[in-house]
Amino acid sequence: MWQIWMLFDPRRAMIGLAVFLFTLAIVIHFILLSTDRFNWLDGPRAGSAATAQMSPLPSSVNAKLGS
């Protein structure tokens, strides 16, 4: 194992690894923020499938309900 570190400078390798992992984490978080299900900042978007399933009641039902 020590022979590998003779090929690479340990400080540069650790800094490169940390930068790569930080960049990967940021990319994963931005991908999750772009979805409806995993957006923890804004929540689901207003035009989602839940509002598409809602429809107004027919006028005969409204008359019976007193509206």
LONU-171312 format. One record per residue (C-alpha): residue number from 1; residue in one letter; y, z, x. Coordinates in Angstrom, 1 decimal. Layout:
# residues N
- NUM A Y Z X $
...
***
This chain:
# residues 67
- 1 M 0.0 0.0 0.0 $
- 2 W 2.4 0.8 2.8 $
- 3 Q 2.0 -2.8 4.1 $
- 4 I 3.6 -4.1 0.9 $
- 5 W 6.7 -2.0 1.6 $
- 6 M 6.9 -3.5 5.1 $
- 7 L 7.5 -6.9 3.5 $
- 8 F 10.2 -5.7 1.0 $
- 9 D 13.1 -3.4 1.4 $
- 10 P 12.3 -0.5 -0.9 $
- 11 R 15.9 0.1 -2.0 $
- 12 R 16.4 -3.5 -3.0 $
- 13 A 13.0 -3.7 -4.8 $
- 14 M 13.7 -0.5 -6.8 $
- 15 I 17.2 -1.7 -7.7 $
- 16 G 15.9 -5.1 -8.7 $
- 17 L 13.2 -3.4 -10.8 $
- 18 A 15.7 -1.1 -12.5 $
- 19 V 18.0 -4.1 -13.3 $
- 20 F 15.2 -6.1 -14.7 $
- 21 L 13.9 -3.3 -16.9 $
- 22 F 17.4 -2.5 -18.2 $
- 23 T 18.0 -6.2 -19.0 $
- 24 L 14.6 -6.3 -20.8 $
- 25 A 15.4 -3.2 -22.9 $
- 26 I 18.9 -4.6 -23.9 $
- 27 V 17.3 -7.9 -25.0 $
- 28 I 14.6 -6.2 -27.0 $
- 29 H 17.2 -4.0 -28.7 $
- 30 F 19.4 -7.0 -29.6 $
- 31 I 16.4 -8.8 -31.0 $
- 32 L 15.6 -5.8 -33.2 $
- 33 L 19.2 -5.5 -34.3 $
- 34 S 19.1 -9.1 -35.5 $
- 35 T 16.4 -8.4 -38.1 $
- 36 D 16.8 -6.9 -41.5 $
- 37 R 14.0 -4.4 -41.2 $
- 38 F 14.9 -2.8 -37.9 $
- 39 N 18.7 -3.0 -37.9 $
- 40 W 19.6 0.7 -37.7 $
- 41 L 23.3 0.2 -37.5 $
- 42 D 24.1 -1.9 -40.6 $
- 43 G 21.0 -1.6 -42.6 $
- 44 P 19.6 -4.6 -44.6 $
- 45 R 21.9 -7.4 -45.3 $
- 46 A 23.4 -7.7 -48.8 $
- 47 G 21.8 -11.0 -49.7 $
- 48 S 18.2 -9.9 -49.2 $
- 49 A 15.2 -10.5 -51.4 $
- 50 A 15.7 -7.3 -53.4 $
- 51 T 18.9 -8.7 -55.0 $
- 52 A 17.2 -12.1 -55.7 $
- 53 Q 14.6 -10.5 -57.9 $
- 54 M 17.1 -8.9 -60.2 $
- 55 S 18.2 -10.9 -63.2 $
- 56 P 20.4 -10.1 -66.2 $
- 57 L 18.8 -9.0 -69.4 $
- 58 P 18.7 -11.5 -72.3 $
- 59 S 21.4 -11.1 -74.9 $
- 60 S 18.8 -9.9 -77.5 $
- 61 V 17.8 -6.9 -75.3 $
- 62 N 21.5 -6.1 -74.7 $
- 63 A 22.2 -6.0 -78.5 $
- 64 K 19.3 -3.6 -79.0 $
- 65 L 20.4 -1.3 -76.2 $
- 66 G 23.9 -1.1 -77.7 $
- 67 S 25.7 -2.9 -74.8 $
***
